[in-house]
């Protein structure tokens, strides 16, 4: 209240008190995460970055008009019907100057019914994912495809005089292209995750440390362009909706180096090797497919297959490898990893 009365902070009166309280709660949460070593120290954001404020109470939506405190009415384009009970509204502004209203709704989700197949998924740079059935999805590389134009727009922006209208125009053009890339990636991730959880009963994935992977300058841009972290989050919440279990295995499990036929570990395997021949059983392994099969096998049982004890068992393993489906014949014995 004292800051509102100050002539230097008259802009605080432009929003309701509940929105200001939510901002203080968010600031407190940011400091708590920092002191708990879960995030970096909170910093001030640029005014041209994404801006938003929350309206927790005293709002209404009727006939395409959104009413919030201290605003008579905002005409909006409703892209889908409101389902459930409205809890809060977040008004945001993108760097390109577009405004959005995100409405948080409370919905009761029925108990999921699990039915379908089980697959293991391996992430890659060339292929976005490869599953244990041999299906691969190429990485769309939206950022890579737009790099040339982004570079041109960035050069134009750097040559404009600060504070001029031409600089603001160039900034918005640059921001619009970045938003287009982000929207393309989000659309791809949503469609891919929806298809996977709809076709399978359980999906086994690797628990990757993305923050450690991006420290390498060789794959950092490709890893961030793939959006694996967002993809995993989408798999988890959509799995609860559509009845698909998402199980993460240990990130230190050597899925790529381990031969899915005999269990031998190839310590000499490098990132450049997309296929390798097992020196123990002479099996030609595709790196991505071999890793996906190992993830599925280890996720199901927590064990890996080792060399079979008879020629008949070896023949069964080779047939299973040809069909791209891991099997565990009775002649196998297993070894804990």
Secondary structure as UniProt FT lines:
FT   HELIX           2..5
FT   HELIX           7..14
FT   HELIX           17..35
FT   TURN            36..37
FT   TURN            47..48
FT   STRAND          51..55
FT   STRAND          60..62
FT   TURN            63..64
FT   STRAND          65..68
FT   TURN            69..70
FT   STRAND          71..75
FT   STRAND          85..93
FT   TURN            95..96
FT   STRAND          99..106
FT   STRAND          117..123
FT   STRAND          127..131
FT   TURN            132..133
FT   STRAND          136..138
FT   HELIX           142..158
FT   TURN            162..163
FT   HELIX           165..199
FT   STRAND          200..206
FT   HELIX           210..213
FT   TURN            214..215
FT   TURN            217..219
FT   HELIX           220..226
FT   HELIX           228..242
FT   STRAND          245..249
FT   TURN            251..252
FT   TURN            255..257
FT   TURN            260..262
FT   TURN            267..268
FT   TURN            271..272
FT   STRAND          275..277
FT   TURN            279..281
FT   STRAND          284..286
FT   HELIX           287..301
FT   STRAND          303..305
FT   HELIX           311..322
FT   TURN            323..324
FT   TURN            330..331
FT   STRAND          334..336
//
